[in-house]
Amino acid sequence: MAVDYGTKRVGIAVTDESRIIATGLATVPSHEIFSFLTGYLSREKVDVIVVGEPRQMNNKPSEALKFVIPFVNKLKKQFPDIEIDMMDERFTSKMAFQTMIDSGLRKKDRQNKGLVDRISATIILQSYLEYQSHKTNS
């Protein structure tokens, strides 16, 4: 599972059991994320939650990291049996927006920030899956 955490909305993506393809699952208001995750994790097996790590172009932590770190700490505390990992999320919003353009979405649909967050989470998870696959095969 991947999480694109924001102070207003959280994009969530999941993968298949074979860990081949990431798929957008939901966009949840930030204040509801832990109740959403508690319900989801009680029904579905998840062994890793990947959280997007905001970074600047020079690879230094971005200002948004000050919101993400407390979220990650709470995740670790609330779900101690699940591995929590972080993945660089630079360019995911731009890539998500470009994906919407390439898929032919109308301008009005591209303004849906929840959709951008969900696609961003999908990109984070797909990047993580590819990174893990290369790491395993090296």
C-alpha positions, 0 to 999 in steps of 0.5 A, spaced: 500 500 500 502 507 498 500 513 501 500 520 498 499 524 505 497 531 505 494 536 510 487 536 506 487 529 503 490 522 502 491 518 496 491 511 497 494 506 492 494 498 493 498 492 489 496 485 487 498 479 491 504 478 486 506 486 487 506 487 479 501 493 478 499 499 483 492 501 482 489 507 485 484 505 491 481 512 494 482 519 496 480 520 504 480 526 507 486 527 512 482 527 518 479 520 516 485 517 514 486 512 520 479 510 521 480 508 513 486 505 514 484 501 520 477 498 517 481 497 510 487 493 514 482 489 518 479 486 511 485 486 507 492 483 508 498 489 507 505 488 509 508 494 507 505 501 507 509 506 503 509 513 504 511 519 499 517 522 502 517 530 500 523 532 497 526 538 494 529 538 487 536 538 490 534 532 494 533 536 501 527 534 505 521 539 503 517 543 508 512 538 507 516 533 511 514 536 517 507 534 516 509 527 514 514 525 519 508 525 525 503 521 520 509 516 519 510 516 527 503 515 528 502 509 523 508 506 526 505 506 533 498 504 530 500 499 526 506 496 529 506 489 525 506 493 518 513 495 515 513 503 514 517 505 508 518 512 505 519 513 497 521 519 494 515 523 491 518 528 487 515 529 480 509 525 482 504 530 482 506 533 475 506 525 473 499 524 475 497 531 472 500 528 465 497 521 466 490 525 466 492 529 460 495 523 456 488 519 458 484 524 455 481 527 461 477 533 460 480 539 463 474 539 469 476 532 471 483 534 471 482 539 476 479 534 481 485 534 486 483 527 489 484 524 483 491 527 482 492 525 490 490 517 488 494 517 481 500 520 485 500 514 490 499 509 485 506 512 482 509 512 488 507 505 489 509 503 482 516 506 483 517 502 490 515 496 486 520 497 481 525 499 486 524 493 490 524 488 484 531 491 482 534 491 489 532 483 489 534 482 482 541 485 483 
